[in-house]
Amino acid sequence: MQLVAAPLFGEGFASPFNDVLDLAVAAILIRLLGFHWALMPALAAEAVPALDLAPTWTASVLLITGFSARRWLIVAGWIAVAIVVALLVWHFHHAR
């Protein structure tokens, strides 16, 4: 959705369209998977600049659907790398 309608989401985390999309994703995931506490940190992370670049929704779904421990560790490692890269990009972009 964000790629197709990129101009609407151009402001990044400050975009009201981005907020509406995040709430819609949360509602859809709750409808599909049922309520789970793992969705709450993902929704909160979407409101943090640069952290919203990390695949928080994906991580929540993987946690809820019961990935095996070994697979979860691999995914968690990649998510941690994505978060670090997103924070570094955000930092160097704003350091100019």
Backbone as JSON Lines, residues from 0, in Angstrom:
{"i":0,"aa":"M","n":[0.84,-1.19,0.0],"ca":[0.0,0.0,0.0],"c":[0.88,1.25,0.0]}
{"i":1,"aa":"Q","n":[1.91,1.27,0.84],"ca":[2.77,2.44,0.93],"c":[3.58,2.64,-0.35]}
{"i":2,"aa":"L","n":[3.93,1.57,-1.03],"ca":[4.69,1.71,-2.27],"c":[3.81,2.23,-3.4]}
{"i":3,"aa":"V","n":[2.57,1.78,-3.46],"ca":[1.66,2.2,-4.52],"c":[1.26,3.66,-4.35]}
{"i":4,"aa":"A","n":[1.01,4.08,-3.13],"ca":[0.56,5.44,-2.84],"c":[1.66,6.24,-2.15]}
{"i":5,"aa":"A","n":[2.88,6.13,-2.63],"ca":[4.05,6.74,-1.99],"c":[3.9,8.23,-1.69]}
{"i":6,"aa":"P","n":[3.32,9.05,-2.56],"ca":[3.21,10.48,-2.22],"c":[2.39,10.77,-0.97]}
{"i":7,"aa":"L","n":[1.42,9.91,-0.67],"ca":[0.61,10.12,0.53],"c":[1.4,9.85,1.8]}
{"i":8,"aa":"F","n":[2.41,8.99,1.69],"ca":[3.21,8.61,2.86],"c":[4.57,9.3,2.86]}
{"i":9,"aa":"G","n":[4.74,10.34,2.08],"ca":[6.02,11.02,1.93],"c":[6.58,11.62,3.2]}
{"i":10,"aa":"E","n":[5.72,11.96,4.14],"ca":[6.19,12.58,5.38],"c":[6.72,11.55,6.37]}
{"i":11,"aa":"G","n":[6.61,10.28,6.03],"ca":[7.1,9.24,6.93],"c":[6.23,9.09,8.16]}
{"i":12,"aa":"F","n":[6.86,9.07,9.33],"ca":[6.13,8.81,10.57],"c":[5.15,9.92,10.92]}
{"i":13,"aa":"A","n":[5.31,11.12,10.35],"ca":[4.41,12.23,10.66],"c":[3.15,12.23,9.79]}
{"i":14,"aa":"S","n":[3.07,11.31,8.86],"ca":[1.94,11.26,7.94],"c":[0.7,10.68,8.61]}
{"i":15,"aa":"P","n":[-0.43,11.39,8.55],"ca":[-1.66,10.82,9.11],"c":[-2.11,9.57,8.34]}
{"i":16,"aa":"F","n":[-1.77,9.49,7.05],"ca":[-2.1,8.3,6.27],"c":[-1.35,7.08,6.8]}
{"i":17,"aa":"N","n":[-0.11,7.3,7.22],"ca":[0.69,6.22,7.79],"c":[0.07,5.72,9.09]}
{"i":18,"aa":"D","n":[-0.42,6.64,9.91],"ca":[-1.07,6.25,11.17],"c":[-2.33,5.44,10.91]}
{"i":19,"aa":"V","n":[-3.12,5.88,9.95],"ca":[-4.36,5.17,9.61],"c":[-4.03,3.78,9.08]}
{"i":20,"aa":"L","n":[-3.0,3.68,8.24],"ca":[-2.61,2.38,7.71],"c":[-2.14,1.45,8.83]}
{"i":21,"aa":"D","n":[-1.37,1.96,9.78],"ca":[-0.9,1.13,10.89],"c":[-2.07,0.63,11.75]}
{"i":22,"aa":"L","n":[-3.03,1.49,12.0],"ca":[-4.21,1.07,12.76],"c":[-5.03,0.03,11.99]}
{"i":23,"aa":"A","n":[-5.12,0.21,10.67],"ca":[-5.84,-0.76,9.85],"c":[-5.12,-2.11,9.86]}
{"i":24,"aa":"V","n":[-3.8,-2.1,9.77],"ca":[-3.03,-3.35,9.81],"c":[-3.24,-4.04,11.16]}
{"i":25,"aa":"A","n":[-3.19,-3.27,12.25],"ca":[-3.42,-3.85,13.58],"c":[-4.81,-4.48,13.66]}
{"i":26,"aa":"A","n":[-5.81,-3.79,13.16],"ca":[-7.18,-4.31,13.2],"c":[-7.32,-5.58,12.37]}
{"i":27,"aa":"I","n":[-6.7,-5.59,11.2],"ca":[-6.78,-6.77,10.33],"c":[-6.07,-7.96,10.98]}
{"i":28,"aa":"L","n":[-4.9,-7.72,11.57],"ca":[-4.17,-8.81,12.21],"c":[-4.93,-9.35,13.43]}
{"i":29,"aa":"I","n":[-5.55,-8.46,14.19],"ca":[-6.34,-8.91,15.34],"c":[-7.53,-9.73,14.86]}
{"i":30,"aa":"R","n":[-8.13,-9.3,13.76],"ca":[-9.27,-10.04,13.19],"c":[-8.84,-11.42,12.71]}
{"i":31,"aa":"L","n":[-7.68,-11.5,12.06],"ca":[-7.21,-12.77,11.5],"c":[-6.62,-13.71,12.56]}
{"i":32,"aa":"L","n":[-5.84,-13.16,13.48],"ca":[-5.1,-13.98,14.43],"c":[-5.68,-13.99,15.84]}
{"i":33,"aa":"G","n":[-6.61,-13.1,16.11],"ca":[-7.1,-12.93,17.47],"c":[-6.18,-11.97,18.21]}
{"i":34,"aa":"F","n":[-6.66,-11.45,19.33],"ca":[-5.83,-10.51,20.08],"c":[-4.65,-11.23,20.7]}
{"i":35,"aa":"H","n":[-3.5,-10.61,20.59],"ca":[-2.28,-11.15,21.21],"c":[-1.44,-9.94,21.63]}
{"i":36,"aa":"W","n":[-0.83,-10.05,22.79],"ca":[-0.03,-8.94,23.32],"c":[1.16,-8.6,22.43]}
{"i":37,"aa":"A","n":[1.62,-9.5,21.61],"ca":[2.76,-9.22,20.72],"c":[2.45,-8.15,19.69]}
{"i":38,"aa":"L","n":[1.17,-7.9,19.44],"ca":[0.81,-6.86,18.47],"c":[0.96,-5.45,19.05]}
{"i":39,"aa":"M","n":[0.87,-5.3,20.35],"ca":[0.94,-3.97,20.97],"c":[2.33,-3.32,20.82]}
{"i":40,"aa":"P","n":[3.44,-4.02,21.09],"ca":[4.74,-3.38,20.86],"c":[4.98,-3.07,19.39]}
{"i":41,"aa":"A","n":[4.45,-3.9,18.51],"ca":[4.6,-3.64,17.07],"c":[3.89,-2.35,16.69]}
{"i":42,"aa":"L","n":[2.69,-2.16,17.21],"ca":[1.94,-0.94,16.93],"c":[2.66,0.28,17.5]}
{"i":43,"aa":"A","n":[3.2,0.14,18.71],"ca":[3.95,1.25,19.32],"c":[5.22,1.56,18.54]}
{"i":44,"aa":"A","n":[5.9,0.53,18.06],"ca":[7.14,0.73,17.3],"c":[6.87,1.47,15.99]}
{"i":45,"aa":"E","n":[5.7,1.31,15.44],"ca":[5.36,2.01,14.19],"c":[5.27,3.52,14.38]}
{"i":46,"aa":"A","n":[5.12,3.98,15.61],"ca":[5.02,5.41,15.88],"c":[6.39,6.05,16.13]}
{"i":47,"aa":"V","n":[7.44,5.25,16.23],"ca":[8.78,5.77,16.51],"c":[9.52,5.99,15.2]}
{"i":48,"aa":"P","n":[10.05,7.2,14.99],"ca":[10.8,7.46,13.76],"c":[11.96,6.48,13.61]}
{"i":49,"aa":"A","n":[12.18,6.01,12.41],"ca":[13.24,5.07,12.03],"c":[12.93,3.66,12.5]}
{"i":50,"aa":"L","n":[12.34,3.47,13.66],"ca":[12.0,2.12,14.11],"c":[10.85,1.56,13.29]}
{"i":51,"aa":"D","n":[10.05,2.44,12.7],"ca":[8.95,1.97,11.87],"c":[9.44,1.33,10.57]}
{"i":52,"aa":"L","n":[10.73,1.43,10.29],"ca":[11.29,0.77,9.11],"c":[11.54,-0.71,9.37]}
{"i":53,"aa":"A","n":[11.62,-1.1,10.62],"ca":[11.86,-2.5,10.97],"c":[10.57,-3.31,10.74]}
{"i":54,"aa":"P","n":[10.7,-4.58,10.43],"ca":[9.51,-5.42,10.15],"c":[8.82,-5.89,11.42]}
{"i":55,"aa":"T","n":[8.27,-4.94,12.17],"ca":[7.66,-5.28,13.46],"c":[6.39,-6.1,13.3]}
{"i":56,"aa":"W","n":[5.59,-5.81,12.29],"ca":[4.36,-6.59,12.08],"c":[4.72,-8.03,11.75]}
{"i":57,"aa":"T","n":[5.72,-8.2,10.91],"ca":[6.15,-9.55,10.53],"c":[6.64,-10.32,11.75]}
{"i":58,"aa":"A","n":[7.43,-9.68,12.58],"ca":[7.94,-10.34,13.78],"c":[6.8,-10.75,14.7]}
{"i":59,"aa":"S","n":[5.81,-9.9,14.84],"ca":[4.66,-10.23,15.7],"c":[3.89,-11.43,15.17]}
{"i":60,"aa":"V","n":[3.66,-11.44,13.86],"ca":[2.93,-12.56,13.26],"c":[3.71,-13.86,13.42]}
{"i":61,"aa":"L","n":[5.02,-13.81,13.22],"ca":[5.85,-15.0,13.4],"c":[5.79,-15.5,14.83]}
{"i":62,"aa":"L","n":[5.8,-14.58,15.77],"ca":[5.72,-14.97,17.18],"c":[4.36,-15.59,17.51]}
{"i":63,"aa":"I","n":[3.31,-15.0,17.01],"ca":[1.96,-15.47,17.3],"c":[1.69,-16.84,16.66]}
{"i":64,"aa":"T","n":[2.15,-17.02,15.44],"ca":[1.84,-18.25,14.72],"c":[2.69,-19.43,15.15]}
{"i":65,"aa":"G","n":[3.66,-19.22,16.03],"ca":[4.39,-20.33,16.62],"c":[5.54,-20.86,15.81]}
{"i":66,"aa":"F","n":[6.36,-19.99,15.3],"ca":[7.58,-20.44,14.64],"c":[8.4,-21.25,15.62]}
{"i":67,"aa":"S","n":[9.17,-22.19,15.14],"ca":[10.03,-22.97,16.02],"c":[11.1,-22.06,16.62]}
{"i":68,"aa":"A","n":[11.67,-22.48,17.73],"ca":[12.66,-21.65,18.43],"c":[13.85,-21.33,17.54]}
{"i":69,"aa":"R","n":[14.32,-22.3,16.79],"ca":[15.48,-22.07,15.93],"c":[15.16,-21.05,14.84]}
{"i":70,"aa":"R","n":[14.02,-21.22,14.19],"ca":[13.62,-20.26,13.15],"c":[13.42,-18.88,13.76]}
{"i":71,"aa":"W","n":[12.82,-18.83,14.95],"ca":[12.57,-17.54,15.59],"c":[13.88,-16.82,15.88]}
{"i":72,"aa":"L","n":[14.9,-17.53,16.31],"ca":[16.19,-16.9,16.58],"c":[16.8,-16.31,15.3]}
{"i":73,"aa":"I","n":[16.67,-17.02,14.21],"ca":[17.18,-16.5,12.93],"c":[16.42,-15.25,12.52]}
{"i":74,"aa":"V","n":[15.1,-15.3,12.61],"ca":[14.28,-14.14,12.24],"c":[14.57,-12.97,13.18]}
{"i":75,"aa":"A","n":[14.68,-13.25,14.48],"ca":[14.97,-12.19,15.45],"c":[16.32,-11.54,15.16]}
{"i":76,"aa":"G","n":[17.28,-12.34,14.75],"ca":[18.59,-11.78,14.38],"c":[18.49,-10.84,13.2]}
{"i":77,"aa":"W","n":[17.75,-11.25,12.17],"ca":[17.57,-10.37,11.01],"c":[16.78,-9.11,11.36]}
{"i":78,"aa":"I","n":[15.81,-9.25,12.23],"ca":[15.04,-8.08,12.66],"c":[15.92,-7.12,13.44]}
{"i":79,"aa":"A","n":[16.78,-7.66,14.3],"ca":[17.71,-6.81,15.05],"c":[18.64,-6.07,14.1]}
{"i":80,"aa":"V","n":[19.13,-6.76,13.08],"ca":[19.99,-6.1,12.08],"c":[19.22,-5.0,11.37]}
{"i":81,"aa":"A","n":[17.96,-5.28,11.0],"ca":[17.15,-4.28,10.31],"c":[16.91,-3.06,11.19]}
{"i":82,"aa":"I","n":[16.7,-3.26,12.47],"ca":[16.48,-2.14,13.39],"c":[17.75,-1.3,13.51]}
{"i":83,"aa":"V","n":[18.9,-1.95,13.65],"ca":[20.16,-1.22,13.77],"c":[20.44,-0.43,12.5]}
{"i":84,"aa":"V","n":[20.23,-1.04,11.35],"ca":[20.46,-0.33,10.08],"c":[19.5,0.85,9.95]}
{"i":85,"aa":"A","n":[18.23,0.66,10.3],"ca":[17.26,1.75,10.22],"c":[17.65,2.9,11.13]}
{"i":86,"aa":"L","n":[18.09,2.6,12.34],"ca":[18.5,3.66,13.26],"c":[19.75,4.38,12.77]}
{"i":87,"aa":"L","n":[20.69,3.65,12.2],"ca":[21.9,4.28,11.66],"c":[21.58,5.18,10.47]}
{"i":88,"aa":"V","n":[20.72,4.7,9.58],"ca":[20.32,5.53,8.44],"c":[19.63,6.79,8.91]}
{"i":89,"aa":"W","n":[18.72,6.64,9.87],"ca":[18.01,7.81,10.39],"c":[18.98,8.77,11.06]}
{"i":90,"aa":"H","n":[19.93,8.26,11.83],"ca":[20.89,9.11,12.53],"c":[21.76,9.88,11.54]}
{"i":91,"aa":"F","n":[22.3,9.18,10.55],"ca":[23.18,9.86,9.59],"c":[22.41,10.81,8.68]}
{"i":92,"aa":"H","n":[21.15,10.5,8.43],"ca":[20.33,11.41,7.63],"c":[20.06,12.71,8.36]}
{"i":93,"aa":"H","n":[19.84,12.63,9.68],"ca":[19.56,13.83,10.47],"c":[20.8,14.52,10.99]}
{"i":94,"aa":"A","n":[21.95,13.89,10.85],"ca":[23.2,14.49,11.33],"c":[23.73,15.54,10.37]}
{"i":95,"aa":"R","n":[23.21,15.54,9.16],"ca":[23.69,16.5,8.15],"c":[23.32,17.89,8.46]}
